[in-house]
Amino acid sequence: MRLAFMGTPDFAVPTLRTLVEAGHDIAAVYSQPPRPAHRGKKLTPSPVHQLAEELGLEVRTPISLKRDEEKAAFAALDLDACVVAAYGLILPRAVLDAPRHGCLNAHGSLLPRWRGAAPVQRAILAGDETTGVTIMQMEAGLDTGPMLLKGETPVARKTAGELTQEIAELGARLMVQVLGDLAAYPPVVQPDEGVTYAAKIDKAEARLDVSQGAAQVERQVRAFNPMPGAFFELNGERLRVHAAEIIWPIPCAGRGPSPDGSVQHDGQEMSPRLRGEPGEVPPGTILDDQLTIACADGAIRPTIIQRAGRPAMPIEDFLRGFAVEPGTVIA
């Protein structure tokens, strides 16, 4: 088929690559304009833009598709269909209607759940057991178009980065499957029941919210890995958490005192002042010298952590150069 492809981030790369490998004629690739990146703030093409150039494809990077000249240039491509994956720009009606089979989108959720900008992160934060990708016919509404095909995958203990890559590969395969026989996948209108919205991630959400249970805090860590990165502050220093484990029950609650009145937890001795029943220790309190942090229920312990300007490292290596005082409260 003669196609245009629209995409910008890493999520969209597998779809473009798979379309080319399947033998489709890619008339043009649309991606967002190059952005300043890295410390030098050098203008850097998007991952899709870079792949398209490697493949020798024409790349277009309009700021908007709403201008008449952009609509006309798109219509002149004379397309069978347009494939979209995380493009990031609004497609006006004239663009949606120009290809003979319209515009097909690979959306990173099981619609109608998690319409919107951050479906993978929201699925992890919500504790969803499964998520996936939906191949859908695009229309003017936000991810509201009829569905052609879905694919599922378990969330398990995956980070957002791992899950995004998995869904991207799945979406690429399903898109090629649909394009291979469009008549075999009649569009199905999305139900009104089960609609949820995946709001764009705010960086402030990445601060560990220890007022919640340990399971939810651990989901925060996975949902914001790799970006924007879960973090907390200790003694005025911001520490980024790349991975964490759930500790249950709260270490100070159930292991019993040692002969000297302290409490043992996994072989580590904790101060007597930290003993108590669950909920008595304020959330955010550091419970031992292994950086175990009390939550509203249970506790978490970072397993991979990073100081500003330094590489991420296992907690054991971090603790060799960073003294932790039990009883301190994180911010």
C-alpha positions in Angstrom: 0.0 0.0 0.0 1.0 3.6 -0.5 1.3 5.1 2.9 2.4 8.1 4.9 3.8 7.6 8.4 3.4 10.0 11.3 5.4 9.5 14.5 8.0 11.1 16.7 9.4 9.2 19.8 11.0 5.8 20.2 7.5 4.2 20.6 6.9 4.9 16.9 10.1 3.5 15.5 9.2 -0.2 15.4 6.1 0.6 13.4 7.9 2.5 10.7 10.6 -0.1 10.5 8.1 -3.0 10.3 6.1 -1.2 7.6 9.2 -0.8 5.4 10.2 -4.4 6.0 6.7 -5.5 5.0 7.2 -3.9 1.6 4.8 -0.9 1.9 5.5 2.2 -0.1 6.2 5.0 2.3 5.5 8.2 0.4 6.5 10.5 3.3 7.3 10.4 7.0 6.0 13.2 9.2 7.6 13.9 12.5 7.8 16.8 15.0 10.6 19.3 14.3 14.0 18.8 15.8 14.3 19.9 19.4 17.1 21.1 21.6 18.5 18.0 23.5 21.4 17.0 25.8 23.6 19.4 27.6 24.6 21.3 24.6 21.0 22.0 23.6 21.8 21.1 20.0 18.8 20.7 17.7 18.3 16.9 17.5 15.9 15.1 15.1 13.4 12.8 16.6 14.0 9.0 16.7 11.5 8.6 13.8 13.2 11.3 11.8 16.6 9.7 12.3 15.3 6.3 11.2 13.5 7.7 8.2 16.7 9.3 7.0 18.6 6.1 7.5 16.0 4.4 5.3 16.2 7.0 2.6 12.7 8.2 3.1 11.4 11.7 2.7 10.9 13.5 6.0 8.5 16.4 6.7 8.6 18.3 10.0 5.8 20.9 9.9 5.0 22.8 13.1 1.3 22.3 12.3 -0.9 20.5 9.8 -3.6 23.1 10.0 -2.2 25.4 7.4 -3.8 25.2 3.9 -0.4 24.5 2.2 0.3 21.6 4.5 -3.2 20.1 3.9 -2.7 20.4 0.1 0.8 18.8 0.3 -0.6 15.9 2.2 -3.5 15.4 -0.1 -1.1 15.5 -3.1 0.6 12.3 -1.8 -2.4 10.3 -3.1 -2.3 7.8 -0.2 -4.1 4.5 0.4 -3.7 5.1 4.2 -1.8 7.1 6.8 -0.3 5.3 9.8 0.1 7.2 13.0 2.0 6.3 16.2 2.6 8.9 18.9 3.0 11.8 16.4 2.1 14.5 18.8 0.3 17.0 16.5 -3.5 17.4 15.9 -4.6 16.0 12.5 -7.3 18.3 11.0 -10.3 16.8 9.3 -8.9 17.4 5.8 -5.9 15.3 6.7 -7.9 12.5 8.3 -10.1 12.2 5.2 -7.5 12.5 2.5 -6.2 8.9 2.3 -8.6 6.4 0.7 -8.7 4.3 3.9 -8.3 7.1 6.3 -5.7 7.3 9.1 -4.9 4.4 11.4 -3.4 4.9 14.8 -1.5 2.5 17.1 -2.6 3.6 20.5 -0.7 2.2 23.6 -3.7 0.9 25.6 -6.7 -1.3 25.4 -9.3 1.3 24.4 -11.5 2.8 25.7 -9.3 2.6 28.8 -6.6 5.2 28.9 -7.3 7.5 26.1 -4.8 10.3 26.0 -1.1 11.2 26.2 0.3 8.8 28.9 -1.5 5.4 28.7 1.5 3.3 29.7 2.3 5.3 32.8 -1.3 5.5 33.9 -1.8 1.8 33.5 1.1 1.1 35.8 0.1 3.7 38.3 -3.5 2.3 38.4 -2.2 -1.2 39.1 -3.7 -2.6 35.9 -2.8 -6.3 35.4 -2.9 -6.1 31.6 -2.5 -3.4 29.0 -1.7 -3.5 25.3 -2.3 -1.7 22.0 -5.3 -0.8 19.9 -5.2 -0.3 16.1 -8.0 2.2 15.5 -9.4 4.4 12.8 -8.7 8.0 13.7 -11.4 10.7 14.0 -11.6 14.2 15.4 -12.0 13.1 19.0 -9.2 12.2 21.4 -8.6 8.4 20.7 -12.4 7.9 20.3 -12.4 6.3 16.8 -13.6 2.8 16.0 -11.2 -0.1 16.8 -9.9 -2.7 14.3 -7.6 -4.9 16.4 -6.3 -5.2 19.9 -3.3 -7.0 21.5 -2.7 -7.6 25.2 0.3 -8.0 27.4 0.8 -8.4 31.1 2.0 -5.4 33.1 3.7 -7.5 35.7 6.7 -5.7 37.3 7.8 -3.9 34.2 8.9 -0.3 34.1 7.3 2.2 31.7 10.3 2.0 29.5 10.1 -1.8 29.2 6.4 -1.9 28.8 6.4 0.9 26.2 9.0 -1.0 24.1 7.0 -4.2 24.3 3.7 -2.5 23.3 5.5 -0.7 20.5 6.7 -3.9 19.0 3.3 -5.5 19.4 1.6 -2.5 17.8 4.0 -2.7 14.8 3.1 -6.3 14.2 -0.6 -5.7 14.5 -0.6 -2.7 12.2 1.1 -4.7 9.4 -1.5 -7.5 10.1 -4.4 -5.1 9.6 -3.0 -3.4 6.5 -2.4 -6.8 5.0 -6.2 -7.4 4.8 -8.2 -4.4 5.9 -11.5 -6.1 4.9 -10.9 -8.7 7.6 -11.0 -6.1 10.4 -14.3 -4.2 10.4 -14.2 -1.2 12.7 -15.9 -1.6 16.1 -17.3 1.4 17.8 -15.8 2.0 21.3 -18.2 1.3 24.1 -19.2 4.1 26.5 -18.4 2.0 29.5 -14.9 1.8 30.8 -13.6 5.1 29.4 -10.7 6.5 31.3 -8.2 9.3 30.4 -4.4 9.2 30.6 -3.5 12.7 31.4 0.0 13.9 30.5 2.6 13.3 33.2 3.5 16.3 35.4 7.0 16.1 36.7 5.7 16.9 40.2 4.0 13.5 40.2 7.4 11.8 40.2 8.1 12.8 43.8 7.6 9.7 46.0 4.2 10.0 47.7 4.8 8.0 50.8 1.4 9.0 52.1 0.2 6.1 50.0 0.8 2.4 50.5 4.1 0.7 49.6 2.6 -1.0 46.6 1.5 2.3 45.1 4.8 3.9 45.8 6.6 1.1 44.0 4.3 1.5 41.0 5.4 5.2 41.0 9.0 4.1 40.6 8.2 1.9 37.7 5.8 4.3 36.0 8.3 7.1 35.9 11.3 5.0 34.8 12.9 6.2 32.6 11.2 9.6 32.5 10.8 11.8 34.4 12.3 9.6 37.1 10.9 9.0 40.6 12.7 10.9 43.3 12.8 12.0 46.9 14.9 14.5 48.9 17.1 13.6 51.8 19.2 16.2 53.7 18.6 18.6 50.9 19.8 16.3 48.2 17.6 15.0 45.4 17.9 11.2 44.9 16.5 9.5 41.9 15.0 6.0 42.4 15.3 3.7 39.4 14.0 0.6 41.1 12.6 -0.3 44.5 11.3 -3.3 46.4 8.3 -3.5 48.6 9.0 -4.4 52.3 6.1 -5.9 54.1 5.3 -5.7 57.0 6.8 -2.5 58.2 10.2 -3.6 59.5 9.6 -2.0 62.9 6.3 -3.8 63.4 6.8 -7.5 63.6 10.3 -8.9 64.1 10.5 -8.5 67.8 13.2 -6.8 70.0 16.7 -8.2 70.4 18.0 -8.6 74.0 19.3 -5.0 74.0 15.9 -3.6 73.1 16.6 -2.8 69.5 14.6 -4.4 66.6 16.1 -6.8 64.1 15.1 -6.5 60.4 16.8 -8.8 57.9 19.8 -8.9 60.1 19.9 -5.1 60.4 19.5 -3.5 63.8 17.1 -0.5 64.1 16.9 2.1 66.8 14.4 1.3 69.6 12.7 4.7 68.9 11.5 3.3 65.6 9.6 0.4 67.1 5.8 0.5 66.9 2.7 -0.8 65.3 1.9 -0.3 61.6 0.9 3.3 61.0 2.7 4.7 64.2 5.9 5.6 62.3 5.3 8.7 60.1 5.3 8.0 56.4 8.7 9.0 55.0 10.7 7.9 58.0 13.9 6.0 57.3 13.6 2.8 59.3 17.2 1.4 59.1 20.6 2.0 57.7 19.6 0.3 54.4 17.3 3.2 53.4 14.1 1.4 54.0 11.3 4.0 53.9 8.0 3.8 55.8 4.9 4.4 53.7 1.2 4.7 54.8 1.3 0.9 55.0 4.3 -1.2 54.5 7.6 0.2 53.4 9.9 0.4 50.3 13.6 0.1 49.8 15.3 1.6 46.8 17.4 -1.0 45.0 18.9 1.2 42.3 19.5 4.9 43.1 21.2 7.9 41.7 22.7 11.1 43.0 22.6 14.2 40.9 25.4 14.2 38.4 26.4 10.7 39.1 25.6 7.3 37.5 22.8 5.1 38.9 24.1 2.3 41.2 22.9 -0.6 43.3 21.8 0.5 46.8 24.7 -1.5 48.3 27.2 0.6 46.4 25.4 3.8 47.2 25.3 3.2 50.9 29.1 2.8 51.0 29.4 6.5 50.3 26.2 7.9 51.8 25.5 7.7 55.5 21.8 7.1 56.3 20.5 8.0 59.8 17.5 6.0 60.9 14.6 8.3 62.0 15.3 10.9 59.3 12.3 11.8 57.3 12.5 12.2 53.5 10.9 15.0 51.6 
